[in-house]
Amino acid sequence: MPPEPGLCFAASFAPALLDPARSTPELVTGPNGKAAGRRYDVYRNNVTVSLIDALAAIYPAVQRITGVDFFRAMARLHVRSNPPTSPLLFEYGRDFPEFIEAYEHAQDMPWLADVARLERAWLDAYHAADAVPLSPARLSAVTPDRFADLVFIPHPAARCLRSDYAAVTIFAANRDDAPVMRIDASTPEDALITRGEFDVAVRRLPPGGAVFARHLMSGRPLGEAAAAALEAASEFDIAANIAGLIEAGAFTSLCCGDPS
């Protein structure tokens, strides 16, 4: 069965949109069959600009850090090598942090990719499904002898990211127009991203906190998560951290044993 004419046209029309070195597709013509090179170039430029604008909207802190010109030059290269795979613009640019990490001119900002990962996680948390966060009273009703076997069900918006750099501080300092003070970027920071109700929140986790949160979010029981966190940081406060995760809205429910 031959492909539909519209699909043939799309297959010819689309590939050159993000590659200015490619000529106008032969099937693209203007009125009365005239050449449409200029018309196609305008459309090609509009597509590229719209994707760069989408990246700027998704990664505002990265753009503020690098400056608009640097960001748009970097984003343009990303657009040309990474075309969109979804019609939803907020889905675009998931691989932009990895692109930044490998980008030659960003090597003197090794923390920039992790800031981008935080921004991506923020957006994903914003668009995640709604769910009622776990109530502290639900945990209080559990008898102490069952604590070690408790399994926590993560909220759809909950994310946990680790960084070898001060990504959380840099992210927070560059998400608005306030002046940015000098930041020691060499301090490792881990982040918890949640959206208990309407607003996305990014919190810096204490030592051992990311290990603890990741274990719980992956379905490991509380006793196992606590042991891993204490191994990572001997001063880890189990009670304070579980209370903080619940307060942040990181979970929706709990059960004893494997939730599956």
Summary of the structure (lengths in Angstrom):
residues: 260
radius of gyration: 23.4
end to end distance: 44.5
largest distance: 82.0
contacts: 751
relative contact order: 0.11
helix: 51%
strand: 11%
